[in-house]
Amino acid sequence: MNTGIIKNICVVGSGSMGNQIGMLCALGGYQTTIQDINEESLQKAKSHLVEIMEKWVAKGRISAENRDLAFSKLFFTTNLNDAASTADFVIEAVVEKLDIKRNVFHELDKVAPPHAILASNSSTIVNSMIAEVTNRPDKICNMHFFFPPLVMDCVEVVMSENTSEETAQVTMDLCKQINRTAVLLRKEIYGFVANRILLALSNEATKLYESGICDYKDIDLICKKALNHPMGPFELADLSGIDVGYYAQLQLYNETGNLDDKPAGCIEEKVMAGNLGRKTGKGWYEYSK
Ligand SMILES: NC(=O)c1ccc[n+]([C@@H]2O[C@H](COP(=O)([O-])OP(=O)(O)OC[C@H]3O[C@@H](n4cnc5c(N)ncnc54)[C@H](O)[C@@H]3O)[C@@H](O)[C@H]2O)c1
């Protein structure tokens, strides 16, 4: 199979990542269906994308005709069968919980055509942990986009021992078609590359904050002014969702049992209080609507 035969793409999950991944695919010329179990999330996704694309048109990044063309290829549904039964390629972007992802892949394996590649956008869950509930482990890989996918150029494509060369190549080629720079990781590792580096940074930042060495705002300031990072670790957590990082780290802790991997108390408090960052209007910082 080559990217030429990919006509239909299904994106499962319409949250922070899924909606923009779907838009990227539609912009790349693919007939794309975004599926979510939550109708409200789909509605939010649709209006969010309309808003973003309106800004792109206003800034001259895309013509109104090409925007309309992309939207004519983009569909939204709560029905997984409708979304996946004609898909040549599926990108899963549901919540970062292993049991939920395994259920989704089990269903996808039943409804998607046998030739379809099933890729997971998980930030941390390696594809072999999901592939084992399917009958097509050679057609499973990670396709890890970064937030926000319409802005961030990089995609980590990760193979397991069972992922075929063809699956890796088609996925790399698809990234190119949707205008993204893909990097191939031939071996699985928790957190892949970018997030391992990011986790080390944010763990250190949280430790410094919790031990009273420095306020979180000042840690953000130091990272920006001394290290030339575009934003500090706490600002970044608010942007990508404090819960996303929390569940990712919880997953690591459950795997390793290492207390150093346990999510920090101050992060758990925010998740339990529903202060998840920009998406809820409050995280480390407050955001007006
Ligand atoms: N947010 C980030 O910065 C980021 C970056 C890279 C990768 N990721 C990964 O992307 C995935 C999604 O993250 P997100 O931030 O978009 O999460 P999110 O919470 O914003 O969205 C998840 C969506 O999945 C939907 N969903 C839940 N169960 C479902 C099911 N069974 N079938 C269909 N839809 C279902 C929810 O209704 C929700 O709309 C995660 O695996 C995460 O690790 C996130």
The ligand as a Gaussian input file, in Angstrom:
#p B3LYP/6-31G(d) Opt

LIG

0 1
 N       -3.033000      17.717000      24.332000
 C       -1.789000      17.533000      23.945000
 O       -0.911000      18.393000      24.123000
 C       -1.390000      16.273000      23.234000
 C       -0.261000      16.281000      22.410000
 C        0.082000      15.127000      21.693000
 C       -0.676000      13.982000      21.832000
 N       -1.753000      13.988000      22.669000
 C       -2.534000      12.756000      22.779000
 O       -3.712000      12.896000      22.020000
 C       -4.760000      12.131000      22.619000
 C       -5.956000      13.031000      22.835000
 O       -5.586000      14.108000      23.657000
 P       -6.440000      15.450000      23.705000
 O       -5.605000      16.451000      24.389000
 O       -7.014000      15.734000      22.361000
 O       -7.613000      14.977000      24.696000
 P       -9.059000      15.659000      24.917000
 O       -9.475000      15.251000      26.277000
 O       -9.031000      17.094000      24.545000
 O       -9.985000      14.909000      23.831000
 C      -10.248000      13.546000      23.889000
 C      -11.544000      13.292000      23.114000
 O      -11.726000      11.887000      23.022000
 C      -13.116000      11.644000      23.114000
 N      -13.334000      10.238000      23.463000
 C      -13.167000       9.636000      24.656000
 N      -13.439000       8.314000      24.547000
 C      -13.755000       8.092000      23.251000
 C      -14.125000       6.939000      22.502000
 N      -14.219000       5.741000      23.084000
 N      -14.396000       7.080000      21.194000
 C      -14.321000       8.299000      20.585000
 N      -13.974000       9.438000      21.249000
 C      -13.701000       9.317000      22.562000
 C      -13.609000      12.619000      24.155000
 O      -15.019000      12.828000      24.052000
 C      -12.782000      13.863000      23.792000
 O      -13.479000      14.683000      22.866000
 C       -4.168000      11.521000      23.882000
 O       -3.760000      10.211000      23.631000
 C       -2.970000      12.398000      24.188000
 O       -1.941000      11.696000      24.847000
 C       -2.145000      15.102000      23.368000

